[in-house]
Amino acid sequence: MVTVGRRAYDLMYRFGAPWEGADRVELRTLVADGRCAPATLRRAGTPAATAIDLGCGAGGVSIELAEAGFAVVGVDFSPVALAKARSSAARQGLGQERLAFVPGDLTVGHVPGVSGPFDLLVDYGTLDDLPAAGRQAMARYVTELARPGSRFFLFAFSGKRDDLPRMSFGGPSKAFPGLEPGEVERLFEPAFRIDVIEAPTRTRHIATYLLERTAVLDV
């Protein structure tokens, strides 16, 4: 399996990553229907529901969540992406109390400036980009950042390797395969209950999940 390093991401964000500006309708739908709404997830006695955008890139999802009413932290390992995210947030008038962007590696077990638990965790295409050991490490960190009742929205490239093209510039391939069938369950159960919103098919290699943290402490 091939993975993409930090320098490659810096280069893509410098010239415009292909996913920047994508319409994240999947998450917006969950916020609108209440499953991931701030009012649903906010804990009693807290001023606002909290959210973390795991691999926030240029900040589009983080900004949407902040505008929906969450207090948001966006994390990414690309300084170029974070500079663009901070600039976009400033243009929208979102201060640090509403939206903070911090540098960090989600596979090392701790990111300075990130303090959970969060009510909502979001990953648009970060977990599926990691090698196996990185996925396991990130899954452990996600579990630590969630409380019982927290929800975790996951959007990932996914599919059976035999169904994937040899190469693709718009999705997973045999070189960049994404998540395998059953991998989300292996990574997150029993710490999370898993609802498959959209399963991959032989021709559409995208999956979306909504996970809810249980009271189980071990993964």
N, C-alpha and C positions, 0 to 999 in steps of 0.2 A: 504494500500500500504506500502510495506517495502522499506526503503531507506538504503543506505550504508554510514557509517560515515567516518570521516577522519582517524581514527586509522586503520580501515579495509583497506583503500586505502594505507596507509603507509605500512602496512604489505604486501599487494599484490605487491607494487612496490619494496619492499625490496627483494622479492624472484622472481620477474618477473611477471608483470601483463599480463593476457592472451592476451590483445590487443596490447601490445608493439610489434613493428615491423610489424604491419598490413600494407598492401599495400593500401595506400589511393588514389586509382586510380580515385575516383569520383572527388576529388578536383583537382588533377593533370590534368584531362581532361578539366576542366573549365579554368584552367590557360593556357593550351596549345591552346584551341580554341578561346581565347581572352576574354571570358566573365568575367574571374577573373584575367586577366593578369595585371601586374604592369603598362604597357604602357597604358592600357585602363583606369585604375582607378586613376592614379596619377593626382593630381590637378596641374594646371598651377602655376609655381612659387615655387614649392616644390622640394626638391632634390630627393625624392624617394616616391613611393607609400607606404602607411603604412598599416600594418595588425596587428590584435590582434587574438591570439589563446586562446579561452575561455575554460579553463580546459585543459591546454596543456600537462599534464602528463609528460612523459619522454622526450618530446620535438621533436618527429619525424616530426610532421606536421610543427611546427615552423621552424625547420631547413630547410625543403623543401621550405617553403615560402621565407626564407632569401636567400637561394641559387637561387631562381627564380628572386630575385631582390627587394623584399619588405624589408622595415625596420620594424622589427617585435617585438612585445611584447607578451610574453607567460605568462599566469596567471594560477596558480593552488594553491589549498589549502594544498597540500601534500608536506612537506619539503623533503621527500625522493624522490619523483618524480622530484622536482626542482633540487636537487643535481645531479641526473642522467642527467637531461636536460642540465645543465650547463657544465657538464663533456663532453657530446656528442658534444655540440656546440664548446667547446674549441678544441676538436680533429679535428673538421672540419675547424678550423681557423676563426670562426665567432666571432668578437668582439662585445662589448656592443653597438657600433654605428649601427651594423647590426641586433643584436638580443639580447634582454634583457629578463630575466626571473624574475618575481616578485611574491611574495606570496600574496594571497588575496582570499576573499570570494566574489563570484560574486552575492550574494543575499543581500548584505548590502548597495548597492547604491554607494559605492566609494571604490576604491582600490588605496592606496598610490603608486605612481610611474606610474600610468596609466593616460594618458592625451589624450583625443580624440580631434577631431573626427578621426576615422580611415576610410581608403578607403575600406578595406576588413575586415570583421569579420568572424571568423570560429569557429564552434562548432561541434566537433566530439564526441557526446555522453555525454554531460554535462547536458543540459536542461532536457533531458528525465530521468535523474537519480534523479531529485529533486522532493520533494513533491509539491503540488499545489501552496502553498504560495511562495515557493522558485522559482517556474517557473515564477510566475507573477512578482516577484521582479527582477529576472534575465532579463526578457523581457523588463522591464522598463529601466534597466541599458544598455542593448544592444541598445535600442532606443536612449538613451542619448549619446552613444559612436559613433553613426553613423551620417553622414551628408546627406543631400539630394543627391542622386546618389550613396551613399555607397552601397556595396553588402554584404550580409550576407549568408554564406553557412552553412546549418544545416543538419547534419546527425544524425538520431535518430531511436531508436527502436520505433515501432508504430504498432498499430493494434487494432481491436475490441477485447475487453476483452473475449468475448465468443469464439473467434477463437484461443486464446492463450492456451498453455499447462499449466497444474497445476504447473509444475516446469521445468526449463530449465537452463543448464549451458552454453549455447551458444547464448542466445537471450532472449527476453522478455517472461514473464510468468504471470500467474494471480497474483503471489506475487510481481513481478517486471514488471508492465505492459507497461512501456514506455508511449509515447504520445497517446492520444485518437484521433480518427478521428475528424477533425475540430478544434482541440486544437491549432494548429499553427495559424490558421486564427483568433481564438479568442484572442490569445496572442499578435499578431503583426499587424493586420489590425486595422485602415487604415494607420498606420505609415509606413507600408511596402507594396509594391506589391509583391505577392507571386507566384512563378513559381514552380510547383511540378515537379521535375525532375524524381523521381521514387516514385510511391505510393506503400504503403504496400498491400500485397495480403493475402489471407487466409493461405498461406503456407510460405510466406516470409515476416517477420514482421520488415522490414526496410524501412525507407522513407528518401529521400533526397530532399532538397528544396534550391532554390536560391531566396533570398528576396532582393528587392531594396528599399532603403529608399526614401520615398516621401517627399514633403515639408510640410506635415501635422504634426503638433506638438503634437497633443493629441493622446493617445491610450485608 
